[in-house]
Amino acid sequence: MARYQVILAYDGTAFAGFQRQANARSVQGEVEAALRHLGWQGKTILCAGRTDAGVHASGQVVAFDLTWEHPLPALVKALNAALPKDIAAQAVHEVEDDFHPRYSARARRYIYQLYCAEERQPMLERLAWRVWPAVDASRLHEAAASLPGDHDFAAFGAPLRPGGTTVRSVMRASWEEVSLLPGARGLRFEIVANAFLYHMVRRLVFVQVLVGQGRISMQDWVRGLQDRQPQTPGLAPAHGLALAEVLYDG
């Protein structure tokens, strides 16, 4: 028996979140059901982070112990044959027995996509937030430029456990213009940090959009970072968010 690390991609639209739930469809439940077809007898898989309902992933990481006597590429094929169409294993690696996708991680990278349009675009609705009035991209760039470094993000999220610290270290944060579909331009926010608070990315995006629309000032945004000044309540919708990558030493 060995421990395997699997990189997963999934469309979060039809899931009630990553974590297994008794009466709702979850990513964890589907992956564990697929593994049982391969002879897995464990109680629970390990994961890098529990994404919320509607949140997507292209780089979620899970791990499990399994007796597998075939080449690693065959494990990817076998998993994908047993998984539903909205989840797919992207790669698999054999790792040390003490590897944990969450606690061994050095950083995580999230992306958030939005587009500015007065009317909705049905082909984009699953993967991007429609924002109107339009944002000033230069103000988004200015807001994101203040994020790298160590900050107390108490104004932008809650700790994962009561009494936990709200200080996080952001390594990179930026906005860029992207093509979401032919002829449809959008904006993508990318952020890399050592860890994230509950709802932190969606809060950061929501408040930055208010800055981009001129509804709150850049000064208030900066005070939220520097002085933990409360910000306008609200969250960017889950469907624009994706866990893109989990980073490990080596």
LOVEX-847672 format. One record per residue: y, x, z of N, C-alpha, C in turn; residue number from 1. Coordinates in Angstrom, 3 decimals. Each point is the difference from the previous one (the first is absolute). Layout:
N
   n.north    n.east      n.up  ca.north   ca.east     ca.up   c.north    c.east      c.up    k
         Y         X         Z         Y         X         Z         Y         X         Z  NUM
...
This chain:
250
   n.north    n.east      n.up  ca.north   ca.east     ca.up   c.north    c.east      c.up    k
    -1.192     0.845     0.000     1.192    -0.845     0.000     1.247     0.884     0.000    1
     1.025    -0.412    -0.731     1.245     0.754    -0.083     1.174    -0.967     0.084    2
     1.183     0.565     0.264     1.216    -0.811     0.004     0.695     0.149    -1.353    3
     0.415    -1.133    -0.555     0.647    -0.018    -1.307     1.408    -0.579     0.122    4
     0.903     0.614    -0.731     1.372    -0.474    -0.129     0.148    -0.635    -1.377    5
     0.498    -1.230    -0.032     0.180    -0.710    -1.266     1.464    -0.398    -0.147    6
     0.560     0.268    -1.157     1.349    -0.461    -0.333    -0.131    -1.342    -0.709    7
     0.692    -1.000     0.535    -0.098    -1.365    -0.506     1.311    -0.441    -0.638    8
    -0.125    -0.810    -1.039     1.138    -0.731    -0.560    -0.322    -1.478     0.076    9
     1.022    -0.805     0.292    -0.231    -1.443     0.019     1.287    -0.764    -0.257   10
    -0.183    -1.168    -0.579     1.066    -0.977    -0.168    -0.041    -0.887     1.237   11
     1.038     0.077     0.816    -0.028    -0.702     1.279     0.310    -1.481    -0.058   12
     0.248    -0.533    -1.188     0.469    -1.379    -0.127    -0.892    -1.009     0.714   13
    -1.292     0.114    -0.177    -0.921    -1.017     0.503    -0.607     0.355     1.354   14
     0.518     1.030     0.654    -0.553     0.418     1.284     0.939    -0.360     1.149   15
    -0.582    -0.315     1.140     0.772    -0.261     1.208     0.345     1.290     0.721   16
    -0.152     1.121    -0.673     0.269     1.314     0.558    -1.223     0.878    -0.111   17
     0.134     1.250     0.466    -1.144     0.907    -0.059    -1.041    -0.355     1.044   18
     0.426    -0.253     1.227    -0.909    -0.140     1.133    -0.921    -1.203    -0.135   19
    -1.257     0.205     0.365    -0.997    -1.070    -0.030     0.447    -1.175     0.862   20
    -0.177    -1.219    -0.535     0.366    -1.216     0.713    -1.140    -1.007    -0.107   21
    -0.099    -0.837     1.025    -1.135    -0.920     0.073     0.055    -1.071    -1.081   22
     1.182    -0.509    -0.294     0.097    -1.158    -0.897     0.918     0.228    -1.184   23
     0.172     1.253    -0.389     0.864     0.304    -1.146    -0.548     1.221    -0.722   24
     0.326     0.086    -1.264    -0.475     1.113    -0.834     0.819     1.258     0.310   25
    -0.713     1.116     0.193     0.666     1.258     0.319    -0.593     1.129    -0.832   26
     0.782     1.068    -0.153    -0.489     1.174    -0.726    -1.161     0.630     0.764   27
     0.163     0.164     1.307    -1.058     0.596     0.802    -1.303    -0.784    -0.119   28
     0.090    -1.319     0.075    -1.207    -0.818    -0.099    -0.708     0.172    -1.322   29
     0.752     0.086    -1.094    -0.611     0.162    -1.324    -0.636     1.377    -0.152   30
     0.658     1.041     0.513    -0.554     1.354    -0.109    -1.267     0.119     0.833   31
     0.012    -0.554     1.196    -1.191     0.084     0.839    -1.151    -0.791    -0.601   32
     0.290    -1.132    -0.610    -1.058    -0.765    -0.671    -0.596     0.794    -1.160   33
     0.857     0.698    -0.756    -0.496     0.816    -1.114    -0.873     1.142     0.515   34
     0.420     0.626     1.108    -0.774     1.115     0.546    -1.379    -0.445     0.477   35
    -0.090    -1.211     0.512    -1.308    -0.472     0.468    -0.988    -0.103    -1.154   36
     0.509    -0.238    -1.198    -0.887     0.006    -1.178    -0.568     1.388    -0.261   37
     0.671     1.024     0.529    -0.436     1.383    -0.222    -0.784     0.545     1.182   38
    -0.336    -0.862     0.949    -0.790     0.416     1.146     0.795     0.431     1.212   39
     1.316    -0.181    -0.024     0.837     0.357     1.150    -0.335    -0.896     1.176   40
    -0.136     0.589     1.175    -0.355    -0.750     1.192     1.033     0.147     1.116   41
     1.167     0.482    -0.339     1.042     0.186     1.004     0.613    -1.322     0.433   42
     0.834     0.081     1.040     0.663    -1.199     0.513     1.368    -0.211    -0.614   43
     0.716     1.092    -0.283     1.341    -0.116    -0.549     0.375     1.262    -0.753   44
     0.721    -0.135    -1.091     0.526     1.157    -0.701     1.291     0.450     0.680   45
     0.379     1.238    -0.231     1.259     0.541     0.494     1.026    -0.064    -1.126   46
     1.278    -0.183     0.332     1.017    -0.083    -1.049     1.251     0.756     0.406   47
     0.827     0.340    -1.004     1.240     0.739     0.246     1.088    -0.900     0.558   48
    -0.022    -1.278    -0.352     1.021    -0.922     0.468    -0.335    -1.415    -0.403   49
     0.379    -0.959     0.835    -0.321    -1.407    -0.257     1.168    -0.655    -0.717   50
    -0.087    -0.102    -1.303     1.066    -0.634    -0.768     0.039    -1.497     0.275   51
     1.208    -0.577    -0.086     0.207    -1.422     0.273    -0.472    -0.870    -1.164   52
    -0.034    -1.288     0.240    -0.336    -0.962    -1.044     0.937     0.175    -1.188   53
    -0.573     0.081    -1.193     0.800     0.102    -1.211     0.394     1.400    -0.399   54
    -0.185     0.981     0.881     0.364     1.385    -0.307    -1.115     0.650    -0.817   55
     0.386     0.794    -0.981    -0.947     0.646    -0.902    -0.282     1.443     0.434   56
    -0.919     0.636    -0.700    -0.267     1.424     0.242    -0.539     0.643    -1.269   57
     0.427     1.221    -0.233    -0.629     0.834    -1.023    -0.617     1.231     0.633   58
     0.283     0.219     1.310    -0.512     1.183     0.675    -0.407    -0.237     1.440   59
    -0.512    -1.199     0.296    -0.566    -0.244     1.337    -1.213     0.915     0.184   60
    -0.224     0.464     1.215    -1.130     0.885     0.290    -0.868    -0.624     1.078   61
    -1.289    -0.065    -0.273    -0.962    -0.474     0.980    -1.098     1.051     0.152   62
    -0.738    -0.089     1.079    -1.117     0.920     0.228    -1.131    -0.742     0.679   63
    -1.207     0.477    -0.229    -1.195    -0.616     0.580    -1.132     1.015    -0.063   64
    -1.017    -0.221     0.832    -1.201     0.835     0.012    -1.093    -0.721    -0.782   65
    -0.655     0.741    -0.879    -0.988    -0.623    -0.890    -1.040     1.021    -0.411   66
    -1.228    -0.446    -0.103    -1.040     0.823    -0.604     0.019    -0.243    -1.501   67
     0.366     1.039    -0.764     0.146    -0.127    -1.457    -0.608     1.241    -0.649   68
    -1.056    -0.188    -0.770    -0.753     1.119    -0.552     0.250     0.208    -1.486   69
     1.144    -0.498    -0.497     0.333     0.113    -1.421     1.331     0.730    -0.148   70
     0.382     0.399    -1.211     1.294     0.670    -0.186     1.165    -0.897     0.431   71
     1.109     0.626     0.392     1.160    -0.758     0.464     0.543    -0.970    -1.053   72
     0.075     0.390    -1.278     0.485    -0.985    -0.981    -0.834    -1.278    -0.030   73
    -1.281     0.121     0.314    -0.845    -1.191     0.022     0.380    -0.929     1.148   74
     0.542     0.563     1.087     0.438    -0.839     1.120     1.227    -0.819    -0.397   75
     0.911     0.607    -0.750     1.150    -0.746    -0.506    -0.470    -1.159    -0.872   76
    -0.919     0.287    -0.922    -0.497    -1.037    -0.907    -0.702    -1.116     0.773   77
    -0.810     0.372     0.974    -0.739    -0.998     0.767     0.940    -0.870     0.824   78
     1.004     0.615     0.606     0.967    -0.770     0.766     0.740    -1.001    -0.885   79
     0.469     0.479    -1.143     0.781    -0.877    -0.871    -0.846    -1.118    -0.599   80
    -1.283     0.240    -0.160    -0.877    -1.061    -0.491    -0.151    -1.116     1.029   81
     0.155     0.346     1.286    -0.166    -0.989     1.067     1.319    -0.596     0.476   82
     1.125     0.640    -0.349     1.307    -0.491     0.453     0.539    -1.077    -0.931   83
     0.852    -0.895     0.507     0.647    -0.997    -0.861     1.023     0.678    -0.918   84
     0.488    -0.751    -0.990     0.852     0.581    -1.028     1.354     0.460     0.519   85
     0.444    -0.506     1.140     1.313     0.406     0.492    -0.050     1.173     0.979   86
    -1.155     0.667     0.113    -0.133     1.243     0.768    -0.815     0.977    -0.831   87
     0.372     1.281     0.033    -0.787     1.007    -0.714     0.093     1.341     0.707   88
    -1.143     0.679     0.129    -0.019     1.377     0.486     0.496     0.912    -1.113   89
     0.903     0.908     0.348     0.558     0.923    -0.982    -0.653     1.373     0.045   90
    -0.398     0.429     1.185    -0.619     1.317     0.168    -0.723     0.019     1.329   91
    -0.966     0.909     0.121    -0.738     0.149     1.244    -0.206     1.484     0.277   92
     0.070     0.364     1.287    -0.212     1.379     0.415    -0.852     0.005     1.260   93
    -0.857     0.987     0.112    -0.705     0.204     1.257     0.914     0.794     0.925   94
     0.118    -0.431     1.261     0.938     0.616     0.947    -0.727     0.367     1.287   95
     0.727     0.683     0.879    -0.573     0.372     1.292    -0.293    -1.243     0.836   96
    -0.948     0.138     0.915    -0.431    -1.148     0.792     1.101    -0.564     0.883   97
     1.000     0.828     0.338     1.073    -0.481     0.873     1.227    -0.475    -0.779   98
    -0.102    -0.067    -1.311     1.144    -0.463    -0.800     0.293    -1.464     0.304   99
     1.293    -0.302     0.202     0.438    -1.388     0.185     1.180    -0.236    -0.940  100
    -0.066    -1.010    -0.869     1.069    -0.213    -0.983     1.383    -0.158     0.618  101
     0.071    -0.583     1.184     1.301    -0.200     0.647     0.436     1.222     0.790  102
    -0.851     0.460     0.909     0.417     1.040     0.932     0.013     1.391    -0.632  103
    -0.693     0.190    -1.102     0.029     1.286    -0.693     1.148     0.092    -0.997  104
     0.700    -1.098    -0.238     1.052    -0.027    -1.021     1.223     0.784     0.451  105
     0.614     0.694    -0.952     1.244     0.729     0.246     1.212    -0.844    -0.361  106
    -0.126    -0.842    -1.020     1.119    -0.838    -0.444    -0.544    -1.113    -0.870  107
     0.857    -0.987    -0.252    -0.331    -1.111    -0.892     1.156    -0.217    -0.963  108
    -0.348    -0.438    -1.194     1.018    -0.293    -1.011    -0.109    -1.461    -0.406  109
     1.100    -0.718     0.113     0.074    -1.394    -0.432     0.981    -0.121    -1.157  110
    -0.240    -0.981    -0.852     0.980    -0.343    -1.021     0.319    -1.488     0.109  111
     1.223    -0.345    -0.380     0.413    -1.399    -0.038     0.730    -0.228    -1.311  112
    -0.396    -1.064    -0.728     0.586    -0.290    -1.302     0.787    -1.308     0.040  113
     1.148     0.013    -0.681     0.782    -1.220    -0.152     0.646    -0.018    -1.376  114
     0.450    -1.161    -0.407     0.767    -0.129    -1.236     1.100    -1.018     0.227  115
     1.071     0.137    -0.740     1.160    -0.871     0.144     0.056    -0.971    -1.173  116
    -0.139    -1.276     0.286     0.043    -1.019    -1.043     0.346    -1.337     0.635  117
     0.781    -0.791    -0.721     0.384    -1.304     0.522    -1.176    -0.966    -0.005  118
    -0.886     0.141    -0.990    -1.199    -0.843    -0.086    -1.241     0.863     0.165  119
    -1.059    -0.590     0.516    -1.205     0.776     0.265    -0.703     0.412    -1.290  120
    -0.740     1.093     0.109    -0.827     0.512    -1.086    -1.459    -0.120     0.442  121
    -0.753    -0.980    -0.492    -1.339    -0.258     0.531    -0.934     1.203    -0.011  122
     0.117     0.882    -0.999    -0.904     1.141    -0.072     0.325     1.073     1.040  123
     1.142    -0.106     0.644     0.388     0.984     1.008    -0.147    -0.516     1.424  124
    -0.204    -1.291     0.163     0.103    -0.611     1.317    -1.034     0.511     1.002  125
    -1.144     0.480    -0.461    -1.024     0.481     0.922     0.307     1.403     0.532  126
     0.843     0.749    -0.713     0.150     1.421     0.303     1.420     0.434     0.313  127
     0.978    -0.890    -0.126     1.387     0.403     0.221     0.803    -1.169     0.541  128
     1.001     0.331     0.786     0.897    -0.981     0.598     1.155    -0.266    -0.952  129
     0.229    -1.265    -0.326     1.156    -0.360    -0.822     1.223    -0.137     0.897  130
     1.038     0.762    -0.316     1.216     0.041     0.795     1.166    -0.519    -0.829  131
     0.781    -0.874     0.578     1.222    -0.496    -0.639     0.969    -0.466     1.079  132
     1.270     0.372    -0.031     0.704     0.780    -1.018    -0.542     1.425    -0.115  133
     0.328     0.627    -1.132    -0.488     1.348    -0.279     0.561     1.007     0.999  134
    -0.726     1.068     0.196     0.432     1.061     0.903     0.717     1.094    -0.784  135
     0.844     0.718     0.701     0.645     1.196    -0.538    -0.920     1.175     0.296  136
    -0.631     0.557    -1.021    -0.988     1.055     0.207     0.600     1.222     0.679  137
     1.258     0.286    -0.255     0.621     1.174     0.613     0.063    -0.159     1.524  138
     0.189    -1.215     0.471     0.018    -0.243     1.447    -1.398     0.140     0.590  139
    -1.028    -0.396    -0.745    -1.370     0.213     0.468    -0.293     1.488     0.130  140
     0.399     0.781    -1.003    -0.227     1.445     0.056     0.697     0.606     1.222  141
     1.216    -0.445     0.268     0.744     0.525     1.144    -0.676    -0.379     1.310  142
    -0.487    -1.227     0.087    -0.681    -0.429     1.224    -1.275     0.795     0.229  143
    -0.808     0.181    -1.052    -1.266     0.724     0.135     0.223     1.456     0.373  144
     1.110     0.586    -0.450     0.272     1.408     0.272     0.175     0.275     1.490  145
     0.294    -1.026     0.785     0.193     0.187     1.443    -1.307    -0.107     0.786  146
    -1.111    -0.303    -0.663    -1.257    -0.239     0.716    -0.782     1.261     0.380  147
    -0.093     1.030    -0.844    -0.813     1.158     0.394     0.466     0.631     1.309  148
    -0.991     0.409     0.793     0.261     0.580     1.311    -0.643    -0.836     1.095  149
     0.235     0.377     1.225    -0.531    -0.728     1.157     1.019    -1.036     0.450  150
    -0.434    -1.251     0.089     0.887    -1.087     0.416    -0.752    -0.930     0.942  151
     0.736    -0.696     0.819    -0.549    -1.093     0.787     0.189    -1.270    -0.826  152
    -1.096    -0.546    -0.496     0.047    -1.144    -0.911    -0.163    -1.326     0.729  153
     0.466    -0.076     1.252    -0.153    -1.230     0.776     0.667    -1.191    -0.674  154
     1.046     0.230    -0.796     0.681    -1.099    -0.696    -0.750    -0.444    -1.247  155
    -1.095     0.701    -0.332    -0.679    -0.276    -1.270    -1.503    -0.224     0.158  156
    -0.484    -0.191     1.200    -1.425    -0.237     0.163    -0.398     0.031     1.451  157
    -1.253    -0.342     0.250    -0.530    -0.051     1.361    -1.142     1.000     0.131  158
    -0.165     0.615     1.179    -1.131     0.917     0.193    -1.325    -0.736    -0.110  159
    -1.037     0.731    -0.359    -1.313    -0.610    -0.197    -0.639    -0.426     1.312  160
     0.471     0.558     1.105    -0.505    -0.411     1.308     1.175    -0.118     0.967  161
    -0.066    -0.909     0.965     1.117    -0.182     0.942     0.373     1.316     0.672  162
     1.301     0.286     0.023     0.474     1.213     0.643    -0.091     1.242    -0.849  163
    -0.510    -0.115    -1.229    -0.132     1.151    -0.881     1.352     0.477    -0.505  164
     0.072     1.239    -0.408     1.245     0.557    -0.502     0.375    -0.620    -1.344  165
     1.289    -0.105    -0.248     0.493    -0.498    -1.284     0.621     1.125    -0.825  166
    -0.202     1.239     0.418     0.489     1.159    -0.750    -1.025     0.364    -1.072  167
     0.478     0.184    -1.209    -0.852     0.409    -1.116     0.697     1.094    -0.800  168
    -0.800     0.822    -0.676     0.526     1.095    -0.805    -0.195    -0.332    -1.478  169
     1.101    -0.172    -0.721    -0.051    -0.312    -1.432     0.172     1.292    -0.792  170
    -0.953     0.283    -0.864     0.053     1.219    -0.815     0.723    -0.222    -1.322  171
    -0.125    -1.214    -0.537     0.618    -0.279    -1.298     0.278    -1.485    -0.115  172
     1.129    -0.347    -0.602     0.343    -1.402    -0.254     0.942    -0.043    -1.194  173
    -0.299    -0.853    -0.969     0.839    -0.059    -1.195    -0.249    -1.293    -0.760  174
     0.980    -0.367    -0.812    -0.116    -1.100    -0.945     0.026     0.574    -1.415  175
    -0.729    -0.627    -0.913     0.088     0.373    -1.403    -0.144    -1.240    -0.871  176
     0.638     0.054    -1.157    -0.137    -1.085    -0.956    -1.306     0.187    -0.749  177
    -0.771    -1.074    -0.165    -1.310     0.082    -0.642    -0.164    -1.157    -0.971  178
    -0.958     0.151    -0.890    -0.369    -1.080    -0.914    -1.200    -0.726     0.591  179
     0.187    -1.229     0.433    -1.093    -0.777     0.577    -0.844    -0.661    -1.082  180
     0.652    -0.383    -1.081    -0.639    -0.561    -1.190     0.852     0.423    -1.188  181
    -0.556    -0.014    -1.206     0.848     0.285    -1.162     1.216    -0.923    -0.022  182
     1.171     0.600     0.021     1.229    -0.782    -0.014     0.445    -0.510     1.352  183
    -0.770     0.296     1.054     0.351    -0.464     1.344     0.191     1.213     0.905  184
     1.249     0.268     0.348     0.314     1.132     0.854     0.006    -0.435     1.467  185
    -0.395     0.914     0.848    -0.008    -0.293     1.423     0.400     1.220     0.794  186
    -0.069    -0.106     1.311     0.311     1.090     0.910    -1.188     0.214     0.929  187
    -0.311     1.259     0.235    -1.136     0.333     0.865     0.487     0.891     1.145  188
    -0.291    -0.430     1.205     0.305     0.775     1.195    -1.254     0.750     0.413  189
     0.134     1.292     0.252    -1.118     0.823     0.459     0.384     0.648     1.310  190
    -0.895    -0.065     0.964     0.272     0.606     1.299    -1.266     0.658     0.527  191
     0.160     1.209     0.515    -1.097     0.767     0.598     0.400     0.327     1.428  192
    -0.879    -0.303     0.949     0.286     0.272     1.409    -1.293     0.336     0.730  193
     0.155     0.612     1.178    -1.191     0.347     0.770    -0.731    -1.240     0.478  194
     0.735    -1.084     0.228    -0.587    -1.277     0.416     1.072    -1.068    -0.163  195
    -0.414    -1.263     0.099     0.927    -1.107    -0.200    -0.143    -1.023     1.128  196
     1.117    -0.624     0.331    -0.019    -1.119     0.929    -0.502    -1.253    -0.714  197
    -0.342    -1.003     0.787    -0.419    -1.283    -0.559     1.164    -0.613    -0.791  198
    -0.226    -0.318    -1.272     0.981    -0.598    -0.900     1.162     0.935    -0.354  199
    -0.116     1.279     0.297     1.122     0.915    -0.183     0.451     0.095    -1.454  200
    -0.919     0.161    -0.938     0.407     0.168    -1.393     0.661    -1.271    -0.518  201
    -0.560    -1.136     0.297     0.582    -1.262    -0.481     1.365    -0.259     0.617  202
     0.193     0.404     1.255     1.322    -0.136     0.626     1.002     0.943    -0.661  203
    -0.424     1.233    -0.226     0.898     0.967    -0.634     0.427    -0.471    -1.381  204
    -0.940    -0.519    -0.770     0.337    -0.484    -1.336     0.943    -1.191     0.089  205
    -0.302    -0.946     0.875     0.835    -1.192     0.132     1.451     0.365     0.319  206
     0.195     0.886     0.978     1.360     0.348     0.393     0.686     0.817    -1.088  207
    -0.743     0.883    -0.676     0.602     0.756    -1.098     0.445    -0.923    -1.138  208
    -0.765    -1.045    -0.255     0.416    -0.954    -1.033     1.306    -0.676     0.408  209
     0.141    -0.345     1.274     1.269    -0.566     0.461     1.149     0.985    -0.203  210
    -0.275     1.270     0.234     1.009     1.029    -0.264     0.314     0.045    -1.492  211
    -1.039    -0.025    -0.821     0.181     0.055    -1.449     0.742    -1.197    -0.557  212
    -0.113    -1.137     0.665     0.717    -1.208    -0.420     1.408    -0.081     0.613  213
     0.342     0.958     0.835     1.317    -0.020     0.645     0.109    -0.991     1.145  214
    -1.147    -0.478     0.515     0.034    -0.999     1.063     0.124     0.631     1.386  215
    -0.398     1.255     0.122     0.299     0.766     1.205     0.513     1.364    -0.441  216
     0.718     0.663     0.893     0.633     1.263    -0.369    -0.953     1.174     0.171  217
     0.328     1.084    -0.684    -0.770     1.218     0.172     0.125     0.510     1.430  218
     1.155    -0.227     0.603     0.209     0.444     1.382    -0.954    -0.707     0.961  219
    -0.212    -1.303    -0.201    -0.926    -0.731     0.865    -1.432     0.487    -0.202  220
    -0.352     0.285    -1.249    -1.329     0.541    -0.296    -0.214     1.318     0.754  221
     0.958     0.893    -0.067    -0.128     1.299     0.648    -0.040    -0.163     1.519  222
     0.801    -0.937     0.545    -0.036    -0.228     1.444    -1.359    -0.521     0.450  223
    -0.672    -0.753    -0.866    -1.346    -0.446     0.334    -0.952     1.166     0.179  224
     0.181     1.053    -0.804    -0.845     1.187     0.096     0.410     0.898     1.155  225
     1.290     0.163     0.179     0.483     0.961     0.992     0.090    -0.583     1.404  226
     0.372    -1.266     0.090     0.255    -0.615     1.305    -0.909    -1.182     0.311  227
    -1.000    -0.228    -0.859    -0.939    -1.124     0.170     0.726    -1.345     0.017  228
     1.129    -0.077    -0.710     0.746    -1.254    -0.049    -0.829    -1.066    -0.700  229
    -0.167    -1.183     0.614    -0.794    -1.066    -0.646     0.547    -0.338    -1.381  230
    -0.928    -0.264    -0.921     0.354    -0.313    -1.374    -0.280    -1.480    -0.292  231
     0.503    -0.483    -1.121    -0.238    -1.384    -0.402    -1.503    -0.286    -0.024  232
    -0.466    -1.057     0.656    -1.442    -0.290     0.012    -0.523    -0.287    -1.403  233
    -1.259     0.349    -0.225    -0.629    -0.306    -1.274    -0.943     1.099    -0.447  234
    -0.932    -0.361    -0.874    -0.977     0.931    -0.560    -0.044    -0.160    -1.518  235
    -0.127     1.099    -0.702    -0.325    -0.091    -1.419    -1.401    -0.595    -0.124  236
    -0.271    -0.813    -1.028    -1.311    -0.634    -0.136    -1.128     1.025    -0.107  237
    -1.168    -0.392     0.486    -1.140     0.916     0.035    -0.453     0.431    -1.386  238
     0.142    -0.874    -1.005    -0.626     0.285    -1.293     0.647     1.146    -0.763  239
     1.169     0.489     0.441     0.609     1.152    -0.659    -0.480     1.328     0.544  240
    -0.768    -0.023     1.090    -0.363     1.218     0.733    -1.408     0.467    -0.344  241
    -0.171     1.322    -0.075    -1.325     0.575    -0.225    -0.138     1.304     0.766  242
    -1.148     0.190     0.640    -0.351     1.284     0.600    -0.495     0.886    -1.132  243
     0.792     1.010    -0.343    -0.285     0.794    -1.195    -0.894     1.204     0.275  244
     0.142     0.590     1.195    -0.736     1.246     0.245    -0.010     0.293     1.485  245
    -1.111     0.568     0.460    -0.105     0.537     1.358    -0.238     1.493    -0.143  246
     0.795     0.805     0.702    -0.026     1.448    -0.175    -0.687     0.656     1.182  247
    -0.840     1.003    -0.301    -0.747     0.733     1.016     0.197     1.487    -0.201  248
    -0.138     0.765     1.070     0.043     1.460    -0.131    -1.153     0.450    -0.885  249
     0.300     0.899    -0.916    -1.053     0.525    -0.871    -0.354    -0.912    -1.146  250
